[in-house]
Amino acid sequence: MRMLLAISLFIMMHFPSVALAAPVCDDTNIGHREIVLPGGSISPGVDHSSFVPVYTGGFLSINLANYYNCHVTSGDSSSYDMFVFLEPLNSYGNSYSFNSGAMRYYSVVAMNAPAFGVGLSTALASPPGMAVNTVDKVWFDSSYQIHGSYKGAYIISLVNGSLLQPGVLSGSDLPTFGIYGMIFKSDGTPYDGKKITMGSVSFSGSVNVIPFTCQTPDVVVPMGKYKTTDFTGVGSTSQWVDFNIELGNCPGNYPGYYTYKNQMSVLINPVYGNPTPDSFSLKSGTGSATGIDMQVRKQNDSSMITMGTGFDPLGPVTGNTGVTQLRIPLQARYIQSGGQVTPGLAESALTFTINYY
């Protein structure tokens, strides 16, 4: 009998492990951070446009670079960037990004609370290909050192055109954000695309919203009486009559006052039409005068006001502490526009819109 002897040979081979060079950010734990709204009141205009900040503040008071335990393992001489960014932990409307001046970027996350959103600003754009709220950036290399720290700031913004209503903006109404990091190579491409969880940030406290606007009562201008012979031909005029547009009960010290160049614009539109850019027509009808129009200008200004075009009525106003009233001085006159002036009522009307911030 033949027998086949099978012998199994086990060969054990040893492969020593090799540490691959890589960027590492270990134990980067910022923890939970809370931003406390300072209380008090804000008084944005009811006609603020979208994305207008109504409150700003520092994002974090600590030097986050101290919390980034990032280094490059042995054998890697490359340098890397780590972008630190926030993402809302819950769904909050839409996200908007826009540039507001040289090297300033704002990303705004719309809230479910009416009209408001949380924006985050930074002097840096978001990581390449990522539409996120970047709040910091550091770079590191084989020297085991963190280089650079570019902290952003948070803003509370209006993110739509809704008119504000009086009320309280509570910090608990604002989104809670996760704090994350991602490592990028020096060429701008992600190292491994993984998000590094670092912590979270939320808001508390409250701000009282008082959407004041100035009161602007109607103005009646007594123009006086004239003879038809007072007008001697096309282009002849009456004397100027002074009048004022009054702004009253404007926001005062809510929560304080600051020296800042006010922005104001007045837009005047004729009710009965304007035959030329700088004149407007009289009300027509039985018993109305014909052959004359009207003009307006700022007091002591030789230039006529162009109908339908906004103008600055006062120039920059600074140093007014808690002023709640303002007067815009103007003048009106008649101007002959036709070959013959006929007697009658010489009435007209204008509407004025005032934007002020």
C-alpha positions as CSV (number, residue, x, y, z in Angstrom):
1,M,0.0,0.0,0.0
2,R,1.3,3.2,-1.0
3,M,0.7,6.1,1.4
4,L,0.9,9.8,0.6
5,L,2.4,11.8,3.3
6,A,1.1,15.3,3.2
7,I,3.3,17.8,5.0
8,S,2.0,21.2,5.6
9,L,4.6,23.9,5.8
10,F,3.7,27.1,7.6
11,I,5.9,29.9,7.0
12,M,5.6,32.9,9.2
13,M,6.7,36.1,7.7
14,H,7.1,39.3,9.6
15,F,6.3,42.7,8.0
16,P,7.4,45.5,10.3
17,S,5.0,48.5,10.3
18,V,6.0,51.7,8.6
19,A,4.7,55.0,9.9
20,L,3.4,57.0,6.9
21,A,4.1,60.7,6.9
22,A,0.9,62.7,7.4
23,P,-0.6,65.8,8.8
24,V,-2.4,65.2,12.1
25,C,-4.6,67.3,14.3
26,D,-5.1,65.3,17.5
27,D,-7.2,66.2,20.5
28,T,-8.4,69.4,19.0
29,N,-11.3,70.0,21.4
30,I,-12.7,73.5,21.7
31,G,-15.8,72.3,23.5
32,H,-19.0,74.2,23.7
33,R,-18.9,78.0,23.4
34,E,-21.7,80.3,24.2
35,I,-22.2,83.8,22.8
36,V,-24.3,86.0,25.1
37,L,-26.3,88.7,23.4
38,P,-25.7,91.9,25.5
39,G,-29.3,92.8,26.2
40,G,-30.4,96.4,25.6
41,S,-32.1,97.6,22.5
42,I,-31.4,98.0,18.8
43,S,-33.4,100.3,16.5
44,P,-32.9,99.4,12.9
45,G,-35.0,101.3,10.3
46,V,-38.1,99.6,9.2
47,D,-37.0,99.9,5.6
48,H,-33.6,98.3,6.0
49,S,-32.6,96.3,2.9
50,S,-31.5,92.7,3.0
51,F,-28.2,91.7,4.6
52,V,-27.9,94.9,6.7
53,P,-26.1,94.0,10.0
54,V,-28.1,95.2,13.0
55,Y,-25.7,93.9,15.6
56,T,-22.1,92.8,15.6
57,G,-19.7,91.2,18.1
58,G,-16.5,89.2,18.4
59,F,-16.9,85.6,17.7
60,L,-14.6,84.1,20.3
61,S,-12.4,85.9,22.8
62,I,-9.8,83.1,23.1
63,N,-6.9,82.5,20.8
64,L,-8.1,79.3,19.1
65,A,-4.6,78.6,17.8
66,N,-3.7,77.4,21.3
67,Y,-6.4,74.7,20.9
68,Y,-5.2,73.3,17.5
69,N,-2.9,70.4,18.3
70,C,-1.7,70.0,14.7
71,H,1.6,68.7,13.5
72,V,3.2,66.8,10.6
73,T,4.6,63.3,11.3
74,S,8.2,62.4,10.7
75,G,9.3,62.4,7.1
76,D,6.8,64.9,5.8
77,S,8.3,68.3,5.0
78,S,5.1,69.7,3.5
79,S,3.0,72.5,4.9
80,Y,-0.7,72.3,5.4
81,D,-3.7,74.6,6.0
82,M,-6.5,73.8,8.4
83,F,-9.7,75.7,7.8
84,V,-12.0,76.1,10.8
85,F,-15.7,76.5,9.9
86,L,-19.2,76.4,11.3
87,E,-22.2,74.5,10.1
88,P,-25.7,74.8,11.7
89,L,-26.7,71.6,13.5
90,N,-30.3,72.1,12.4
91,S,-32.0,73.2,9.2
92,Y,-32.3,77.0,9.1
93,G,-33.7,78.4,5.9
94,N,-31.2,79.3,3.2
95,S,-27.6,80.3,3.2
96,Y,-26.3,83.4,1.5
97,S,-22.7,84.5,0.8
98,F,-21.7,87.9,-0.3
99,N,-18.7,90.3,-0.4
100,S,-19.0,93.5,1.6
101,G,-15.9,95.4,0.8
102,A,-12.3,94.6,0.1
103,M,-11.3,91.2,1.4
104,R,-14.4,90.9,3.7
105,Y,-16.7,88.0,3.1
106,Y,-20.0,87.3,4.9
107,S,-21.9,84.1,5.0
108,V,-25.4,84.4,6.4
109,V,-27.6,81.5,7.6
110,A,-31.3,82.5,7.5
111,M,-33.3,81.7,10.6
112,N,-36.8,80.5,11.1
113,A,-37.3,83.5,13.3
114,P,-38.8,86.3,11.1
115,A,-36.4,88.6,9.3
116,F,-33.2,87.7,11.2
117,G,-30.2,85.5,10.5
118,V,-26.7,84.8,11.8
119,G,-23.8,85.9,9.7
120,L,-20.1,85.1,10.1
121,S,-17.4,87.3,8.7
122,T,-13.8,86.5,7.9
123,A,-11.0,88.1,5.9
124,L,-10.6,84.8,4.1
125,A,-12.7,82.9,1.6
126,S,-14.1,79.5,2.5
127,P,-12.1,76.4,1.7
128,P,-11.8,75.7,-2.0
129,G,-15.1,74.3,-3.3
130,M,-16.9,74.5,0.1
131,A,-19.7,77.0,0.8
132,V,-19.2,77.1,4.6
133,N,-18.8,79.7,7.3
134,T,-15.1,80.0,7.7
135,V,-14.1,81.5,11.1
136,D,-10.4,80.7,11.3
137,K,-7.4,79.4,9.4
138,V,-4.1,78.1,10.5
139,W,-1.1,76.5,8.8
140,F,1.4,74.1,10.1
141,D,4.5,72.1,9.0
142,S,7.1,69.7,10.3
143,S,8.4,72.2,12.8
144,Y,5.4,71.3,15.0
145,Q,4.3,74.9,15.1
146,I,1.0,76.6,14.4
147,H,1.4,79.6,12.2
148,G,-1.2,82.3,11.7
149,S,-4.7,82.7,13.1
150,Y,-7.4,84.6,11.3
151,K,-10.5,84.8,13.5
152,G,-13.8,86.0,12.1
153,A,-16.7,87.7,13.8
154,Y,-20.4,87.0,14.0
155,I,-23.1,89.4,13.0
156,I,-26.8,89.4,13.5
157,S,-28.3,90.4,10.2
158,L,-31.5,91.1,8.4
159,V,-31.7,88.5,5.7
160,N,-34.9,89.4,3.8
161,G,-36.9,92.4,3.1
162,S,-39.5,91.9,5.8
163,L,-40.5,94.9,7.8
164,L,-39.4,94.6,11.4
165,Q,-42.0,94.4,14.2
166,P,-41.3,95.3,17.8
167,G,-40.3,92.4,19.9
168,V,-37.4,90.5,21.6
169,L,-34.8,88.6,19.6
170,S,-33.8,85.7,21.9
171,G,-30.5,83.9,21.6
172,S,-32.3,80.6,21.8
173,D,-34.0,81.5,18.5
174,L,-30.6,81.5,16.7
175,P,-29.0,78.4,15.3
176,T,-26.6,76.2,17.2
177,F,-23.4,75.6,15.1
178,G,-21.0,72.8,15.1
179,I,-17.3,73.7,14.9
180,Y,-15.2,71.7,12.5
181,G,-11.9,71.7,10.9
182,M,-10.6,70.3,7.6
183,I,-7.0,69.9,6.4
184,F,-5.9,71.1,3.0
185,K,-2.7,70.7,1.1
186,S,-0.7,73.7,0.1
187,D,-2.1,73.5,-3.5
188,G,-5.6,74.1,-2.2
189,T,-6.9,70.5,-2.5
190,P,-8.3,68.6,0.6
191,Y,-5.9,66.2,2.2
192,D,-8.4,63.5,3.0
193,G,-11.8,65.4,3.0
194,K,-12.6,64.4,6.6
195,K,-14.2,66.8,8.9
196,I,-12.6,67.1,12.3
197,T,-15.2,67.7,15.0
198,M,-14.0,70.3,17.5
199,G,-17.0,71.6,19.4
200,S,-20.1,73.7,19.1
201,V,-21.3,77.3,19.6
202,S,-24.7,78.7,20.5
203,F,-26.3,81.9,21.5
204,S,-28.1,83.0,24.7
205,G,-29.4,86.3,26.1
206,S,-31.6,88.6,24.1
207,V,-31.9,92.0,22.3
208,N,-34.9,94.2,22.3
209,V,-36.0,95.2,18.8
210,I,-37.4,98.7,18.5
211,P,-38.0,99.4,14.8
212,F,-38.5,103.2,15.1
213,T,-39.0,105.4,12.2
214,C,-39.3,109.2,12.1
215,Q,-42.7,110.8,11.7
216,T,-43.0,113.0,8.6
217,P,-46.2,115.1,8.6
218,D,-47.7,116.6,5.4
219,V,-46.4,120.0,4.5
220,V,-48.6,122.9,3.2
221,V,-46.6,125.7,1.4
222,P,-48.5,129.0,1.1
223,M,-47.1,130.3,-2.3
224,G,-48.8,133.7,-2.2
225,K,-50.7,135.6,-4.9
226,Y,-49.3,136.9,-8.2
227,K,-50.5,138.9,-11.2
228,T,-50.1,137.4,-14.6
229,T,-48.0,140.5,-15.5
230,D,-45.5,139.4,-12.9
231,F,-44.4,136.8,-15.5
232,T,-42.7,138.4,-18.4
233,G,-41.9,135.4,-20.6
234,V,-40.9,131.8,-20.7
235,G,-38.4,131.1,-18.0
236,S,-39.4,134.1,-15.8
237,T,-40.0,133.2,-12.2
238,S,-41.6,134.2,-8.9
239,Q,-39.7,134.8,-5.7
240,W,-38.5,131.7,-3.8
241,V,-40.8,130.7,-0.8
242,D,-39.1,128.8,2.1
243,F,-40.6,125.7,3.6
244,N,-39.3,122.7,5.6
245,I,-39.7,119.0,5.7
246,E,-39.8,118.1,9.4
247,L,-38.7,114.7,10.8
248,G,-39.9,114.1,14.3
249,N,-39.9,111.4,17.0
250,C,-36.8,109.8,15.4
251,P,-34.9,107.1,17.2
252,G,-32.7,108.5,19.9
253,N,-30.2,106.7,22.2
254,Y,-31.2,103.1,21.6
255,P,-29.0,101.7,23.2
256,G,-26.5,104.6,22.8
257,Y,-25.3,107.1,20.3
258,Y,-22.2,107.1,18.1
259,T,-20.4,109.6,16.0
260,Y,-21.0,108.4,12.4
261,K,-21.7,110.0,9.1
262,N,-25.4,109.6,8.6
263,Q,-26.6,108.5,5.2
264,M,-29.8,110.3,4.1
265,S,-31.5,110.6,0.7
266,V,-34.7,112.4,-0.3
267,L,-36.7,111.3,-3.3
268,I,-39.3,113.8,-4.7
269,N,-41.9,112.8,-7.2
270,P,-44.6,115.0,-8.7
271,V,-48.2,114.1,-8.4
272,Y,-49.3,115.8,-11.6
273,G,-46.3,115.1,-13.8
274,N,-43.2,117.0,-14.8
275,P,-42.6,118.5,-18.2
276,T,-38.9,118.8,-17.5
277,P,-36.5,117.0,-15.2
278,D,-36.4,119.9,-12.7
279,S,-39.9,121.2,-12.8
280,F,-43.4,119.9,-12.0
281,S,-46.9,120.6,-13.3
282,L,-49.8,122.3,-11.7
283,K,-53.1,120.6,-10.9
284,S,-55.3,121.1,-14.0
285,G,-59.0,121.7,-14.2
286,T,-61.7,124.3,-14.3
287,G,-60.4,127.5,-12.6
288,S,-56.8,126.5,-12.7
289,A,-54.0,128.8,-13.9
290,T,-52.1,127.8,-17.1
291,G,-48.7,128.6,-18.6
292,I,-46.7,128.1,-15.4
293,D,-45.0,125.2,-13.6
294,M,-43.1,124.9,-10.3
295,Q,-39.6,124.2,-9.2
296,V,-38.0,123.3,-5.8
297,R,-34.4,123.4,-4.5
298,K,-32.5,123.2,-1.3
299,Q,-32.3,126.6,0.5
300,N,-29.3,128.6,-0.6
301,D,-28.5,126.2,-3.4
302,S,-28.5,127.3,-7.0
303,S,-29.3,123.9,-8.4
304,M,-32.8,122.7,-9.0
305,I,-33.9,119.3,-7.5
306,T,-34.4,116.7,-10.2
307,M,-37.7,115.0,-10.0
308,G,-37.6,111.2,-9.3
309,T,-33.8,111.3,-8.4
310,G,-32.6,111.0,-4.8
311,F,-30.5,113.7,-3.3
312,D,-28.6,114.3,-0.1
313,P,-30.5,117.2,1.6
314,L,-28.0,118.0,4.3
315,G,-24.6,116.4,3.7
316,P,-22.9,114.3,6.4
317,V,-24.3,115.0,9.9
318,T,-22.0,114.0,12.7
319,G,-21.9,114.6,16.5
320,N,-25.6,114.8,17.1
321,T,-26.2,112.9,20.4
322,G,-29.6,111.6,20.8
323,V,-31.2,114.0,18.3
324,T,-34.9,113.0,17.7
325,Q,-35.9,115.8,15.3
326,L,-34.5,117.0,12.0
327,R,-35.4,119.8,9.6
328,I,-34.8,119.7,5.8
329,P,-34.9,123.3,4.5
330,L,-36.2,123.7,0.9
331,Q,-37.6,126.4,-1.4
332,A,-40.3,126.5,-4.1
333,R,-41.2,128.9,-6.9
334,Y,-43.3,129.3,-10.0
335,I,-41.7,129.4,-13.5
336,Q,-43.4,130.4,-16.7
337,S,-43.5,127.5,-19.1
338,G,-46.0,128.7,-21.8
339,G,-46.3,131.7,-24.0
340,Q,-49.2,133.1,-22.0
341,V,-50.1,132.9,-18.4
342,T,-53.8,132.7,-17.5
343,P,-55.1,133.5,-14.1
344,G,-56.5,130.8,-11.7
345,L,-55.6,128.5,-8.9
346,A,-51.9,127.5,-9.0
347,E,-51.9,124.4,-6.9
348,S,-49.6,121.3,-7.1
349,A,-48.4,118.4,-5.0
350,L,-45.3,116.4,-4.4
351,T,-44.6,113.2,-2.6
352,F,-41.3,112.8,-0.8
353,T,-39.6,109.6,0.4
354,I,-36.8,109.8,2.9
355,N,-34.2,107.0,3.4
356,Y,-32.0,107.5,6.4
357,Y,-29.5,105.2,8.3
